[in-house]
């Protein structure tokens, strides 16, 4: 396999397709869940809340700027009409579907560009209310007698912080003016194994705090108990993956050729007789580097972020790397989070939660003159514009049409391709009858893709401090290899069996976010806000449901994750948490609880298969094999978001938005 891959690499380089080779090593990051909610049977005095609308759990109140236009949501410059009126003085219009981070950032980059033709209007249409700007990148609050508990709708850790800050800098703005404060989490992770063993990871050398230094010493000593010279082997692994990171980010993602990063990349790739060859299954490299199963688990849990498992699958070509097995190059995710000296590395958190990030992006767009219309359901996308209706809480929706010279779709690509975009490139003239009819809002997706795993998320308001938890915590299986591989079943198989917790000993890995460990404002004094994320299977597409009205369709998909299943998972989580001394009674301290299933993600964020992690990143959907930013059947439609290039996670979506903005401006200039 290695020889074949090397020959293919040489062939591509000879043909001057270096960019294609580089893009094989694309990076992708965590986008955690969003939220919409269903009930869960509680125990004792736990209050279980059925949430039926995002408006029931708005983000915390933040001061909003009055610059720009915000329409149909009761804020500044509210329009008296449900119809969007384009300015007759504007020669061109760019319409953006969705006010997620991709839509907001691409809009800001377009309007701030000196190359944008004058009199160009940029308009964003968002289906949800303003409280949920940013899509699944944001926060929501649970009110209780003790106070306000804040949780994240989606991502809970922030990576590549300069990518966030560069959006403001490139638009000639200071991020401090938009109340964006980012704080590093040290240690980066708390890792809890199934036998109760705990180790902390992620200690930047720049941190001179003596207490942190003592924690780092203890961490390295524990690695040495896992296997001989365990800490040294970890350092060698960090060195190798850092070389992949330093070469991968500028060349493969940012598309800025960096020749000086190649020597280290090549040296690490061929070192030890291709021991760390980046195209191998990740487990091949881990097995050649470590003897300890715990060390292997520490070096690979980030694979979940890109929708992949670390283990070789001998039933598939190239060990499964074309589909659901992570190639070893994705070890760079470990370096990105945990490397002690790499300037790109580190796990961070936004003070005030990710709602602060989304609000900063929104304020930036408004400050630059972008118009944002909330509560607008896009019914269909045409080559020359968008059909939309207003979500006003009534059934008498009227469809309108927004003409546009360029359309950027921030809605999830598998959903948009099937549900929104007209297959035949119909224009508004050929679709007048449909525009006058009552819209039938649907939900469906293209299931020909490989999707990341689904997520079952629990949100707990707890009336005690959980000091044994850090901000970011992963609970991993490491007791034996067979259980370790089985714990990734939700990724490998993605079928009903993978979501079954009928077996009380069914192994699974999960993540716990405790925001108040970094930001005290996340929970009332003496309390904690906990978010628990468990990988599960995605929605299974049902053609019969796809023909129904959207509400009935979502109702049908909710049945794929019933209360009994959720209750079993919850019980297993409580069992696993009990290995930590101060969490053995956590159930009696839960005040309020909400849970989220893939059907809920689908409902509020139109995510294909209901997965917040979007498409997976096997070689079959990586770089040139991943859906492109340009729609194949329409010159005027572009895509931005997690399911298109370069990949998932907020940093990659922001980098993709930078690329899409350039493409959009280039298109608009042809009309000027």
Steps between C-alpha positions, in 0.01 A plus 500: 500500500781739589675448165178566311438817699856626446477442124165679489651790695795529260270481199287785631803716577649439156175608341532824701192419704683576822196673642302180459762299684516745786129511539498129582607607847222749568420581864152500656379591847217456779159647433313354760128487536229748456182482694138428473349280753284208599391375843681252721357299784655639816586361837421645840454874495674566170304740286479375141400773256347437161637767269296543183651817360838667492330819611437330836873488568645823362860603538582725793409863442789686339524864404446522127631765265246700303712528188394317187159353431328230703161412359178340626615421850403807695842666494647797316351613168222243511322463170121528496479250218579131486645559156866601466531807280826536316633849448443608143830690517693176548631352180567156647378290793675218684255286699625270776289215636567460872651718773734233629866589549562418133226735380593783736873482430471473122264799501745710703790409277305587187376843610841598644690406184642792300435294187123493550322703229314803642123480558516129583253389766570200723195340664481206743180298550482294820219263592539533879457807720779740584559338840640203310736684268805291415308177449633223717792724601347673798364460850170465680396551859295304751337706774465357850446626854877496555557715191593461134677194362665551160569222248645484150279425201792365301877534534630518854873526441673758285799408285718711271398821674683717246261380229216656700690822564618529139142544384488833684853603408445426131188717514710780656333465839628436850347185658518670841240749379260207461543364854678186387725365775668161463661311788725194484398187689790353698517204520332452165327172589412278790496136383311241704546134408240232564705357787483834684854605413531876426769693311519862388634616165586829334762706683644793303862578584411868514299443816732553798243444774666264753174318566461432127863385481440248776197366313713462188767308691233268640358446150837403357573270790169326444583447131814322613284262705297415189812378322876541519604850391137585435554876532792489257294304248223759539750777423611316186140460390436871561806586290375289210143629507615862541689467171176384336319797655759758395494378142131422484342822615661753263530274198187290514246728662606862469627436146813702566797301373759462778807325362701519822256270679559206265841373618376427853182349362690263272755407768227402745300317233791271404674476839554145627417338169173687444387422857289819507401506135198735502282299262501186713204420725557690821508182709794369296709798607376484858586129525849570367550787747343385827452171684252631753133509404460807718768688310334404172166626628653832609648550154186426300176614667500814281420281197135530597512871414543415133240223506751217488625212715871433555490124435592314184205328333635199312166450327549817299748628243810671642396397849187713487671836445279569200196505726492486881856424615718800576826528310795558732538859383205593722732449793567868436180567695677377814787739429258783435348458843783364714842596362692694768685749277333515159369854447181369340423261786276539800146443620313823569159621613313824426413687820122520510455190284480456125199730487756780544681376189185491288383838628840647419475359147147640466602844629794504260272423205250766604773755560624444146153545349371147451120463516373207707143371482399257773201262510526441125444146377673442169267277299705463181816632340513589130779609273371858516369530856336355808139412581428556868220536752479672837485290815246711688339229710195470275410246235411757233853528363544688176790430270719783368792514260833676555689554173875450537804509275695265725368260766711357781349205686605464862229240565637145523595378153337151503173661613524793257572284197193286557251737659578853382691521174305456180645213302410644161641850555153649475492879521239719662319541166444126466398467862239775543219258583696338780584838650132588529405171663502418869851363565534144622812505712680166490797328657709250305865440415728328254603177673762403243767658720691354795393687812673546832338341801189642657502646849277448801552801728394550860490838674499496879458787745676372811474644851861420594850566371651207312864572580629168365413623151697749293347714226545221246478134602501179300398162639679227306498122477847346540448167680573285193537539123172334405300731727694800375408420142140427591473838674527660154206300359285810454759629254586174320154357449253786548204266517233414758727247668761769560257707703380207708588515868305184577822340619584648841868451420489665158819713481478862389704819523351838585587864570405726791515880489516692826508863391531651848847351544620775268213751514318548832210675323380167356323396822375650827733506799554151638342336193611360165371473144589163344465402135550130418545388138466133406570380143206311351369406158353765272144518375410225254343657195138394438357575155148497638585769754669708231166550324326637810465856619806599702339482845362152437831391353698611806245336727564172321876532532472568873368146541842365399629616840230424753491574873597145593821514299593842639433387857732201456778721370448740788531216748826384341640853520419520870677169555812618320506835682484324835864391471585855610449545874304826489271375223382173652183679618464738206149378416362641826645842418344545154247783520394522137574283199454527126613260230558530127485231229594504130133570419522821701814614317320433174199699611670824594809502282396304190795266539518204265450174695473714815875498566664815640840377378392516131664274240784275612855552371617169359700524178173454311382838634825685552622800304423450130268211577302711747208702357636820349407859574360553151165338420538266205173588333497875554759769438335735750485270805786448747520294820660586832487288812609180671396255226693670224870575458720529693308317775311510829562701815479875549863579400472312171161654426654844556789417267255368243301823527814693413537296182131525409502878545770528236298283262184703557674832437654361184153402376346835588777691322396338175161674534648841580 
